Amino acid sequence: MTLFGYSVLGVPWFYWYALAPMVAILLAVFLGLGTTGVMRWALAPLALFLVLSWTTVAPEAVRIQSHDADVYAGIGRTLKEDAKGRDASVLLEPIGLIGWSSGLRVVDEVGLVTPWVAEERAKGDGWYARVVARTHPDYVVFRKHWLEGGVAWAGAGAPFRSQAQQDSTMAPTRSWATAPAA
């Protein structure tokens, strides 16, 4: 039902969204089989799965998530410091930690906090250029190599219609790597 709900609502698919419905399905199957009396041993694979995944997958997941949280919090702090109390905006995805720690007005690429962006995405190619033209964000934050690959993390349509549109849209922006220190 959860996955169906995601589809109906047009929620962009990310692999980690499968966790809640998959756990529910696994629990229902294993508990159902284990309590029927016919397959009491079915709970043993569930226990083994939980023990093995907890000891092998969990530590790596925590390490990766901690690293990502540090990176995102650092970006948020950098934006906050650079904005120095101005009423500024940022266009980005992922919005969570960066948006919260920066304190800036967020325009998100997916449309979770700015639903009109999802409508622009649905219009197809060039949606990113249209969003930038409408909002004139003070900051644009995107994943490394996003521009080179033209990856649309959710929705239909490429972010830009052409390389020329990408160049003209991104021309006024400056990269933190090449921007002079404040």
Secondary structure, 3 states (H helix, E strand, C coil): CHHHHHHHHCCCCCHHHHHHHHHHHHHHHHHHHHHCCCCHHHHHHHHHHHHHHHHHHHHHHHHHHHHHHHHHHHHHHHHHHHHCCCCCEEEECCCHHHHHHHCCEEEECCCCCCHHHHHHHHCCCCHHHHHHHHHCCCEEECCCCHHHHCCCCCCCCCCCCCHHHHHHHHCCCCCCCCCCCC
